[in-house]
Amino acid sequence: MKLNVNGRVQSVDVEDEMPLLWVLRDELKLAGTKYGCGIAQCGACTVHVDGVATRSCVTPVGSMAGKKIVTLEGMGARGISRVQKAWIENDVPQCGYCQSGMMMAAAALLAKNPKPTDADIEANVTNLCRCGTYGRVKKAIHAAAGQKVANDMPAPTLAPNGQKI
């Protein structure tokens, strides 16, 4: 099977049912995409498929024929992206495990909505973060969008799944 990953067409010899996540990590050695839950809830495995944020842990690789897949490694292929830069400048990561998926979700949001509101971010970046960096994620997304960012943004009290943090 041939896959277009980060602008390169590559051949892999795997079963069609294999999750895209494991093809990326184990077959193509792209370790930026993380395994978190295996049920598309946490978003650590988020990649872009034809520009859409997609949870790769539940996406069968057989459904990827003819599609363009972009991972975190591809996001910064031509130098650091505006999202990656905003993440660094706003000290978003704490442990960092979920951050590759968060950045991919943020980049997909900004591609379709270049000036998102907090509500837009909450509706579209539904990734979970055990460290609770949601306030810094919002701040970084606004910064990547070129919007003014308050230094004293209140910390959210709920995770995207509704759990108290």
C-alpha positions in Angstrom: 0.0 0.0 0.0 1.2 3.5 -0.8 0.7 6.4 1.6 1.4 10.1 1.1 2.9 11.1 4.5 4.4 14.6 5.0 4.6 15.1 1.2 6.4 11.8 0.5 4.8 8.8 -1.0 5.9 5.7 0.9 5.1 2.0 0.6 4.1 -0.1 3.6 3.3 -3.8 3.8 0.6 -3.9 6.5 -3.0 -5.1 6.9 -5.7 -2.6 5.9 -7.2 -2.7 9.4 -4.0 -1.6 11.1 -4.5 1.8 12.8 -2.8 4.6 11.1 -1.1 5.5 14.3 0.9 2.2 14.4 1.9 2.5 10.8 3.2 6.0 11.4 5.1 5.0 14.6 6.2 1.5 13.9 6.5 1.2 10.2 7.5 4.8 9.2 9.4 5.6 12.5 7.5 8.9 12.9 7.4 9.1 16.7 5.8 12.6 17.0 2.3 11.1 16.9 1.5 9.6 20.4 -0.6 6.8 21.7 -2.8 7.9 24.5 -6.1 6.0 24.8 -6.7 3.9 21.7 -10.4 5.0 21.5 -10.1 8.5 19.9 -10.9 10.3 23.1 -7.7 12.0 24.2 -6.4 13.3 20.9 -2.7 12.5 21.5 -2.7 10.7 18.1 -4.1 13.6 16.1 -2.8 14.0 12.6 -4.1 15.8 9.5 -5.8 13.8 6.8 -6.5 16.0 3.8 -6.3 19.0 6.2 -8.7 17.6 8.7 -7.7 16.8 12.3 -8.0 13.0 12.6 -7.6 10.6 15.5 -5.1 8.1 14.0 -5.5 5.5 16.7 -8.9 4.4 15.3 -8.3 5.2 11.6 -7.7 2.1 9.5 -4.7 2.6 7.3 -6.6 1.0 4.4 -8.9 4.1 4.3 -5.9 6.4 3.6 -5.3 5.5 -0.1 -5.0 8.7 -2.1 -5.1 11.0 0.9 -2.5 13.4 2.2 -1.4 12.7 5.8 0.6 15.3 7.8 2.1 14.5 11.1 3.9 16.8 13.6 7.1 16.1 11.8 5.5 17.4 8.6 4.1 20.5 10.2 7.5 21.8 10.8 9.1 20.5 7.6 9.9 23.9 6.3 11.0 25.4 9.6 9.1 26.0 12.7 5.4 26.6 12.1 3.5 29.5 13.6 1.7 27.1 15.9 4.9 25.5 17.1 6.4 29.0 17.6 3.4 30.1 19.7 3.6 26.9 21.8 7.2 27.7 22.6 6.7 31.4 23.2 3.7 30.7 25.6 5.4 27.8 27.5 2.5 25.5 26.7 3.9 22.1 27.4 4.2 20.8 30.9 4.9 17.1 30.5 4.4 17.5 26.7 2.9 14.1 26.0 -0.4 15.4 24.5 1.1 18.5 22.8 1.8 17.0 19.4 -1.9 16.2 19.1 -2.9 19.6 20.5 -0.7 21.4 18.0 -2.2 19.4 15.1 -5.7 20.1 16.2 -4.8 23.8 16.6 -3.3 24.0 13.2 -6.4 22.4 11.6 -8.6 24.9 13.4 -6.5 27.9 12.3 -6.5 26.6 8.7 -10.3 26.8 8.6 -10.8 29.7 11.0 -7.9 32.1 11.1 -9.3 34.2 14.0 -10.9 31.8 16.4 -12.8 32.8 19.5 -12.4 31.0 22.8 -15.7 29.2 22.0 -14.2 28.1 18.6 -11.1 26.7 20.3 -13.2 24.8 22.9 -15.4 23.3 20.2 -12.6 22.3 17.9 -9.6 21.4 20.1 -11.1 18.7 22.2 -7.8 17.0 23.1 -7.3 16.0 26.7 -4.3 17.2 28.8 -3.6 15.5 32.1 -1.5 18.5 33.2 -4.3 20.9 32.5 -2.5 23.3 30.2 -5.8 24.4 28.5 -5.4 28.1 29.4 -1.9 28.1 27.8 -3.2 26.2 24.8 -5.9 28.9 24.2 -3.3 31.6 24.7 -1.0 30.0 22.1 -3.7 29.5 19.6 -4.7 33.2 19.8 -1.0 34.2 19.5 -0.6 31.9 16.4 -3.7 33.7 15.0 -2.0 37.1 15.5 -4.6 38.0 18.2 -3.8 40.0 21.3 -3.4 37.7 24.3 -4.0 38.8 27.9 -1.3 37.6 30.2 -3.8 36.9 33.0 -6.2 34.6 31.1 -8.2 32.6 33.8 -7.4 29.0 34.0 -10.3 26.8 32.8 -12.1 24.7 35.3 -13.4 22.0 32.9 -11.5 19.8 30.5 -13.0 19.4 27.0 -14.7 16.2 28.1 -16.5 18.0 30.9 -14.3 16.7 33.8 -13.4 19.2 36.5 -9.7 20.2 36.6 
